[in-house]
Amino acid sequence: ALLAPGTNYVSVRASDTLGNYSGIDGAFYILKDTSAPEITDNQGGETSWRGADPGAFYLVDFADGVSGLAAVEYSA
């Protein structure tokens, strides 16, 4: 079955040839992130076309509240 979004725990146990079982142990978890990162344009109506790179001029926020951001890129 496919994992549900969010935190999914994987438990393990072992058995021997005589049918003896170990206790169940929570081995690890898997975080399934199905939500896209968020981009917020904080520029407030800036719509001017630019003919040259204005430097560090634009105020844009990037966020991912579940698994975190791996990279952010933008181009003009």
N, C-alpha and C positions, 0 to 999 in steps of 0.2 A: 504494500500500500504506500501511496505517496505521503510524505510528511506534511503535517499542517503547518501554516505559517507560524513563526514564533519559536520558542525553545522546546525542543524535543529531547527527552532523556533516553539513553540507551543503557539497559541493564543486562548483565551477563551472569551466567551460572555454569558450572561444570558438573559432569557426571562421570563415574567410572564404570567399568564393565560389570560390576555387581549391582548397579542401580543406585548407588549412593550419590546424593546431590549436595553440592556446596550451597551456601546461602546465596541469595541474590544480592549483587552489588551494583550500585549505580556507577558505571564505568566512566561515562562522559556524556556530554550533551551536544546537540547540533542546533545551531541557530539558523533557521530558514528565513531569510529576509526577502520578501516579495514586494516591498515598497521601493519606489524610485527615490533618489536623492531630490531634495528641494532646492530650487533656485529662486531667490527673492531679489527683484530689481528695486533698489532703494533710491534710484536716481531722481525721482520726483519730476517727471515730465521732460527729461532731457531727450530731445528728438533731433538735435542738430546733426547734419552730416559732417564728417570730418575728412579733410584731405591729407592729414598727416597724423601721426601718432601723438596724442596729447599727453602721453606719460600715464602715471598712476592717477587716473581721473575719475573712473567710474566706480560707484559704490554698489557692489553686488555681493550678496551673501549666499553661501552654499552650505547645506546641512544634510545630514543623514542621521536620524536619531536612533536607528536600530543597530546597524553594523559599522557605522563610521564611513568617512570618505576615503577612497583610495587615491583619487586624483581629481583635479579640477583644471579645465582648459577653456579658453575662449579665444576667438579670433575675430578679426574685423575685415 
